[in-house]
Amino acid sequence: MWEQVRSNRIRSAVLVGMMAALLLAVGYLLGEAFLGNPVGGLVIALVILLVLNLVAFFQGDNIMLAVSGARKIKRDDHPRLYNIVEEMKIASGLERMPDIYIIDDPAMNAFATGRDANHASVAVTAGLLQALNRDELQGVVGHEIGHIKNRDVLLMSLCGVLLGAIVLLAWYGSRMMLFGGMAGGRRGSRGGGGGGGIIIIVAIVLAILAPIIAQLIYFAISRKREYMADASSALYTRYPEGLASALEKLAGSKIEVKAANDATAPAYIINPFRKKGRAAADLTSTHPPISERIRILRSMAGGASLADYNQAYRGIHKGGKPVFSAATLASTGAVGIRAAVPETAPVEREPSKVERTREVSDLMWRMNRYDTITCECGTKLKIPPDFKRSNVRCPHCGRINSVRPNR
Amino acid sequence: MIALYIILGIIVLLVLWFVFIYNGLVRLRNQMQNAWAQIDVQLKRRHDLIPNLVETVKGYMKYERETLEAVTNARNLAQQAIGKGVGAQSQAEQGLSGALSRLLAVVENYPDLKANQNFLALQEELTSTENKISFSRQYYNDSVLGLNNRVQMFPSNFVANMTGFKLGEFFEVEAPAEREAPKVSFS
């Protein structure tokens, strides 16, 4: 895995360097245009750059989680999810348990973020928790832990924050400068007149740059990374079918992640965007086609090792470049696939879809600080946090229930 | 003079290379030892869950005292086996797995118990603990493989031989029933 880690470091450095160059160029131009002195603009740009990079490095994960509306949960909030993350943490040999977040969204998706393996978080949507069974959820969590182990997370949060900030700046900046350009034009009529022209050029350049930068994110997060995380998931769970079947369910879902945007999209396990009510398309620029990822996972007949994934990948991409280099594969060995639970055997009792739905909706009520009172007739009353009265009438049987005063 | 510098340079590079490889080996060995300790952590967690399980189940299962006692005894045996060698320990743990699955097989006859919230939570904990035991064994074996590859492969095998690194021992499960994670069936 060390090669992959190194290549990620280089990519991160290149990305940060490109951002720096872009910002400095903008600073130079603005300095020239507004201050009449390019050095002043450069200094301001340098300060902004430093702050942005520091923020992205130390707070990138928090920003990403906040932007997606993710909320941290504790073990007792959802023991099954916590256990699954811990299982994958053990299987991957991660030293610290990642923080677990839930996104209150019926869409099915998940992402991992963080600075390094010791500052990492995994976020899943409520829809995912509800739709996937234990094996499938394990596959998805394995994929996210794979991103953490392969050090993809720093690059993703750098991408998310830096490029997101630049896209926003460019968008607003270009509009502000169109205004400023007009004002400058008026000022320019009084003295000189060169400033207005430059500003308008800068505005145009920035307006053109913004979408290109958005595209850059897509290139920075290569598709290969997703394949590698899939391979890691198969390795950790020893059960590629779990992830394959989870991806199948994810692909079939028609709901977009509300809180996703261009800057955060690459971090998700599958592309969070949908074309108006359609299922996830195969042709997405940030992620490899889902159907292909499923096919690779399902053709891993021989075992669950990285070499087996590589072989399955090459079986589908005839003559393509392999996912893993020979050097990486040499340090791994043969690994068997865990047997599926035979149908004749007494199957492990798992919560059904209905039970999972209730579990998740109860969790969401709790997380929104609603109280639950069980009426004597069995009806569960949800009391909102700003409920002022001391008792409430059950709409079902008419009994008066007292609301606990210690709220 | 230049020749001397070149020789000195080569020596420095060799020493650096040696240190680099040696540290890598130490890291892998520590990782392996830590992975081994993790297995014990998970086994202990299973031991800790059992009194709780027996307590929850007892009220419902009036006629299954023998099954319950078998579980408690197996758990005590497994606890005593800690530190008595891998063989004794894995045998005791197998006994515990067997007793547990017998207990959980008779749960089938008690629908009230199957609906008990406490029991459902315990069931999740038990399933997950069994998974964690097998995942920690899996990771231990992965770590052993990593170390052994380094110890045997060229050129790190020179350093390993010089500093006396030994091959790690894989965790092999003897009985085929134990090869997979002992499946706890709660049907």
Boltz contact constraints between the chains, C-beta under 6 A:
constraints:
  - contact:
      token1: [A, 79]
      token2: [B, 124]
      max_distance: 6.0
  - contact:
      token1: [A, 80]
      token2: [B, 124]
      max_distance: 6.0
  - contact:
      token1: [A, 83]
      token2: [B, 128]
      max_distance: 6.0
  - contact:
      token1: [A, 87]
      token2: [B, 131]
      max_distance: 6.0
  - contact:
      token1: [A, 87]
      token2: [B, 132]
      max_distance: 6.0
  - contact:
      token1: [A, 87]
      token2: [B, 135]
      max_distance: 6.0
  - contact:
      token1: [A, 90]
      token2: [B, 132]
      max_distance: 6.0
  - contact:
      token1: [A, 90]
      token2: [B, 135]
      max_distance: 6.0
  - contact:
      token1: [A, 90]
      token2: [B, 136]
      max_distance: 6.0
  - contact:
      token1: [A, 91]
      token2: [B, 135]
      max_distance: 6.0
  - contact:
      token1: [A, 91]
      token2: [B, 138]
      max_distance: 6.0
  - contact:
      token1: [A, 91]
      token2: [B, 139]
      max_distance: 6.0
  - contact:
      token1: [A, 93]
      token2: [B, 139]
      max_distance: 6.0
  - contact:
      token1: [A, 331]
      token2: [B, 149]
      max_distance: 6.0
  - contact:
      token1: [A, 333]
      token2: [B, 145]
      max_distance: 6.0
  - contact:
      token1: [A, 346]
      token2: [B, 185]
      max_distance: 6.0
  - contact:
      token1: [A, 346]
      token2: [B, 187]
      max_distance: 6.0
  - contact:
      token1: [A, 347]
      token2: [B, 187]
      max_distance: 6.0
  - contact:
      token1: [A, 348]
      token2: [B, 186]
      max_distance: 6.0
  - contact:
      token1: [A, 349]
      token2: [B, 186]
      max_distance: 6.0
  - contact:
      token1: [A, 349]
      token2: [B, 187]
      max_distance: 6.0
